[in-house]
């Protein structure tokens, strides 16, 4: 029971700070997501070290922070989209820095470098395109991002409660023994219920959009969580860190977000392109 209340209070504080940052404005949003990016990369580097994969900490953090800022400023229309090409030399400089690391296993280290950018930085950076959406003429709005995060949080809560009460059939026992099909279905029902309301609370997107995003959250949220479980199993750890009491590390908290944001941005962009 103590762990439940610890988890509850930590979750409320985390949600409050993150939601407050997004609602406060574009630069608070950028600062919050950049901080999450840095903390998540640091956790991944520490986990990788347990598998004897040594990644240059400061080179990676600085390089990925630059990638995040380039994407943010482009999404916010502070700079022209042609500046996205700057990401290429940034990545090349991160690679070049690895040449001077004098490590025995440079190939595995280089793989880890690529992984941090693709798995962590890119999804969190793409969140800027939800904050500056086409639907709002690329002007900052918190409604879509808060709506999507609300779907994620209700999905997690619904799956946790339903799984605790009714869970009998394991969803993917090899990677996550506690997850059940009953929990996944319960989470989906809770998420769809909220999605049906969000078109009124966040009318920038249509009723159909919110229903589709609700389904995507339910599906990709599970895979995001399972994928992080695979990473932790590979390196032999239970949690990605201990930053958030009752929840583990930052990566444990955003694992589903790393799959859901790219999927959501892809859907919304394709919707306007077609």
C-alpha positions as CSV (number, residue, x, y, z in Angstrom):
1,X,0.0,0.0,0.0
2,X,2.9,2.4,0.8
3,X,4.3,1.8,-2.7
4,X,0.8,2.6,-4.2
5,X,0.7,6.0,-2.4
6,X,4.3,6.7,-3.3
7,X,3.5,5.9,-6.9
8,X,0.3,8.0,-6.8
9,X,2.0,11.1,-5.3
10,X,5.0,10.9,-7.7
11,X,2.6,10.4,-10.6
12,X,0.5,13.4,-9.6
13,X,3.6,15.6,-9.2
14,X,5.1,14.5,-12.5
15,X,1.8,15.1,-14.4
16,X,1.3,18.4,-12.7
17,X,4.8,19.7,-13.6
18,X,4.7,18.5,-17.2
19,X,1.1,19.7,-17.9
20,X,1.9,23.0,-16.2
21,X,5.0,23.5,-18.3
22,X,3.0,22.8,-21.5
23,X,0.1,25.1,-20.6
24,X,2.6,27.9,-19.4
25,X,3.8,28.4,-23.0
26,X,6.1,27.4,-25.8
27,X,9.4,28.0,-24.1
28,X,8.4,26.2,-20.9
29,X,7.2,23.3,-23.0
30,X,10.6,23.3,-24.8
31,X,12.5,23.5,-21.5
32,X,10.5,20.6,-20.0
33,X,10.9,18.3,-23.0
34,X,14.5,19.1,-23.4
35,X,15.1,18.2,-19.8
36,X,13.2,15.0,-20.2
37,X,15.4,14.2,-23.3
38,X,18.6,14.8,-21.4
39,X,17.5,12.8,-18.4
40,X,16.4,9.9,-20.6
41,X,19.6,9.9,-22.6
42,X,21.6,9.9,-19.4
43,X,19.6,6.9,-18.0
44,X,20.1,5.0,-21.3
45,X,23.8,5.6,-21.2
46,X,24.0,4.3,-17.6
47,X,21.9,1.2,-18.6
48,X,24.1,0.6,-21.7
49,X,27.2,0.7,-19.5
50,X,25.9,-2.4,-17.6
51,X,26.0,-4.3,-21.0
52,X,29.6,-3.0,-21.5
53,X,28.4,-0.5,-24.1
54,X,30.3,2.7,-23.4
55,X,28.7,5.8,-24.9
56,X,30.3,9.3,-24.6
57,X,27.9,11.0,-22.1
58,X,28.5,14.7,-22.7
59,X,29.0,14.4,-26.5
60,X,25.7,12.6,-26.8
61,X,23.8,14.9,-24.5
62,X,25.0,18.1,-26.2
63,X,24.6,16.7,-29.7
64,X,21.1,15.4,-29.1
65,X,20.1,18.6,-27.3
66,X,21.1,20.5,-30.5
67,X,18.9,18.1,-32.6
68,X,16.0,18.8,-30.3
69,X,16.4,22.6,-30.5
70,X,16.7,22.5,-34.3
71,X,13.5,20.6,-34.6
72,X,11.8,22.8,-32.0
73,X,12.8,26.1,-33.8
74,X,11.7,24.7,-37.1
75,X,8.3,23.5,-35.8
76,X,7.8,26.9,-34.2
77,X,8.7,28.7,-37.5
78,X,11.5,30.6,-35.8
79,X,13.8,29.3,-38.5
80,X,13.2,28.0,-42.0
81,X,12.7,24.3,-42.5
82,X,15.9,24.2,-44.6
83,X,17.8,24.5,-41.3
84,X,16.7,20.9,-40.6
85,X,19.8,20.0,-42.7
86,X,21.9,21.1,-39.7
87,X,20.9,17.9,-38.1
88,X,23.2,16.0,-40.5
89,X,26.5,17.7,-39.4
90,X,25.4,17.4,-35.8
91,X,25.1,13.7,-36.2
92,X,28.3,13.5,-38.1
93,X,30.1,15.4,-35.3
94,X,28.8,12.9,-32.7
95,X,30.1,10.1,-34.8
96,X,33.5,11.8,-35.2
97,X,33.7,12.3,-31.5
98,X,33.4,8.6,-31.0
99,X,36.5,8.0,-33.0
100,X,38.5,9.7,-30.3
101,X,37.0,7.8,-27.4
102,X,39.8,5.2,-27.5
103,X,37.3,2.5,-26.5
104,X,37.8,-1.2,-27.4
105,X,34.3,-1.8,-28.6
106,X,33.7,1.3,-30.8
107,X,31.1,-0.3,-33.1
108,X,28.7,-1.2,-30.2
109,X,29.3,2.3,-28.8
110,X,28.4,3.9,-32.2
111,X,25.3,1.7,-32.3
112,X,24.3,3.1,-28.9
113,X,24.9,6.7,-30.2
114,X,22.5,6.1,-33.1
115,X,20.0,4.4,-30.8
116,X,19.8,7.4,-28.4
117,X,19.0,9.8,-31.3
118,X,16.4,7.5,-32.9
119,X,14.7,6.0,-29.9
120,X,14.8,9.0,-27.5
121,X,15.6,12.4,-29.1
122,X,13.6,12.1,-32.4
123,X,10.2,11.1,-30.7
124,X,10.5,13.8,-28.0
125,X,11.5,16.4,-30.6
126,X,8.6,15.5,-32.8
127,X,6.3,16.6,-29.9
128,X,7.0,20.1,-31.1
129,X,4.9,19.4,-34.2
130,X,2.0,18.6,-31.9
131,X,2.5,21.9,-30.0
132,X,2.8,23.9,-33.3
133,X,0.2,22.0,-35.4
134,X,-1.0,22.6,-38.9
135,X,-4.5,22.7,-37.5
136,X,-3.5,25.9,-35.6
137,X,-1.5,27.5,-38.5
138,X,1.7,26.4,-36.7
139,X,0.9,28.6,-33.8
140,X,1.6,27.3,-30.3
141,X,-1.3,25.5,-28.6
142,X,-1.3,23.2,-25.6
143,X,-4.6,21.5,-26.5
144,X,-3.5,18.7,-28.7
145,X,-0.4,17.7,-26.7
146,X,-2.3,17.9,-23.4
147,X,-5.1,15.8,-25.0
148,X,-2.7,13.2,-26.2
149,X,-0.9,13.0,-22.8
150,X,-4.3,12.7,-21.1
151,X,-5.1,9.7,-23.4
152,X,-1.7,8.1,-22.4
153,X,-2.2,8.7,-18.7
154,X,-5.8,7.4,-18.7
155,X,-4.7,4.4,-20.8
156,X,-1.9,3.6,-18.3
157,X,-4.3,4.0,-15.3
158,X,-7.1,2.0,-16.9
159,X,-4.8,-0.8,-17.9
160,X,-3.2,-0.9,-14.4
161,X,-6.5,-0.9,-12.5
162,X,-8.2,-3.4,-14.8
163,X,-5.2,-5.6,-14.8
164,X,-5.0,-5.6,-11.0
165,X,-8.7,-6.5,-10.7
166,X,-9.3,-8.9,-13.6
167,X,-5.9,-9.8,-15.1
168,X,-5.7,-13.5,-15.8
169,X,-4.2,-14.0,-19.3
170,X,-0.6,-12.7,-19.9
171,X,-0.1,-10.3,-22.8
172,X,3.6,-10.8,-23.4
173,X,5.0,-12.9,-20.5
174,X,8.5,-13.1,-21.9
175,X,9.1,-9.4,-21.6
176,X,6.4,-8.2,-19.1
177,X,5.0,-10.9,-16.8
178,X,2.5,-8.5,-15.1
179,X,0.8,-7.2,-18.2
180,X,-2.5,-8.9,-19.1
181,X,-4.9,-8.9,-22.1
182,X,-7.6,-7.8,-19.6
183,X,-5.5,-4.8,-18.7
184,X,-4.9,-3.9,-22.3
185,X,-8.6,-4.1,-23.1
186,X,-9.5,-2.1,-20.0
187,X,-7.0,0.6,-20.9
188,X,-8.4,0.8,-24.4
189,X,-12.0,1.2,-23.1
190,X,-10.9,4.0,-20.8
191,X,-8.9,5.7,-23.5
192,X,-11.7,5.6,-26.1
193,X,-14.1,7.0,-23.5
194,X,-11.9,10.0,-23.0
195,X,-11.2,10.3,-26.7
196,X,-15.0,10.6,-27.4
197,X,-15.0,13.7,-25.2
198,X,-11.8,15.3,-26.3
199,X,-13.2,16.7,-29.6
200,X,-15.3,19.0,-27.4
201,X,-12.4,19.9,-25.1
202,X,-9.8,20.2,-27.9
203,X,-11.8,21.1,-31.0
204,X,-8.7,21.7,-33.2
205,X,-9.0,18.0,-34.1
206,X,-12.2,16.3,-35.2
207,X,-14.2,13.6,-33.5
208,X,-12.7,11.0,-35.9
209,X,-9.1,12.3,-35.2
210,X,-9.5,11.8,-31.5
211,X,-11.0,8.3,-31.9
212,X,-8.1,7.3,-34.2
213,X,-5.5,8.8,-31.8
214,X,-7.2,7.0,-28.9
215,X,-6.7,3.7,-30.7
216,X,-3.1,4.5,-31.6
217,X,-2.4,5.3,-28.0
218,X,-3.8,2.0,-26.8
219,X,-1.8,0.0,-29.4
220,X,1.5,1.9,-29.6
221,X,1.5,2.5,-25.9
222,X,1.7,-1.2,-25.2
223,X,4.5,-1.7,-27.7
224,X,6.4,1.3,-26.3
225,X,6.2,-0.2,-22.9
226,X,7.2,-3.7,-24.1
227,X,10.2,-2.3,-26.0
228,X,11.6,-0.6,-23.0
229,X,11.1,-3.9,-21.1
230,X,13.2,-5.6,-23.7
231,X,16.0,-3.0,-23.3
232,X,15.9,-3.5,-19.5
233,X,15.9,-7.2,-19.8
234,X,18.9,-7.0,-22.2
235,X,21.0,-5.1,-19.7
236,X,19.6,-6.8,-16.6
237,X,17.9,-4.0,-14.7
238,X,14.4,-3.7,-13.2
239,X,14.1,0.0,-13.7
240,X,15.8,2.5,-16.0
241,X,16.7,4.6,-12.9
242,X,15.5,5.8,-9.6
243,X,14.6,9.4,-10.4
244,X,10.9,9.0,-9.8
245,X,10.0,7.1,-6.6
246,X,7.5,4.3,-7.2
247,X,7.9,4.7,-11.0
248,X,11.6,4.1,-11.5
249,X,13.4,6.3,-14.0
250,X,12.4,8.9,-16.6
251,X,12.5,6.3,-19.4
252,X,10.1,4.1,-17.4
253,X,7.6,7.1,-17.3
254,X,7.9,8.0,-21.0
255,X,8.4,4.6,-22.7
256,X,4.9,4.6,-24.3
257,X,5.3,8.3,-25.3
258,X,8.4,7.4,-27.4
259,X,6.2,5.3,-29.7
260,X,2.9,7.2,-29.5
261,X,4.3,10.7,-30.5
262,X,5.9,9.6,-33.8
263,X,2.8,7.6,-34.7
264,X,0.5,10.5,-33.9
265,X,2.6,13.1,-35.8
266,X,2.7,10.8,-38.8
267,X,-1.0,10.4,-38.8
268,X,-1.8,14.1,-38.5
269,X,0.8,15.0,-41.2
270,X,-0.4,12.3,-43.7
271,X,-4.0,13.4,-43.0
272,X,-3.2,16.9,-44.4
273,X,-1.0,15.6,-47.2
274,X,-3.6,13.2,-48.7
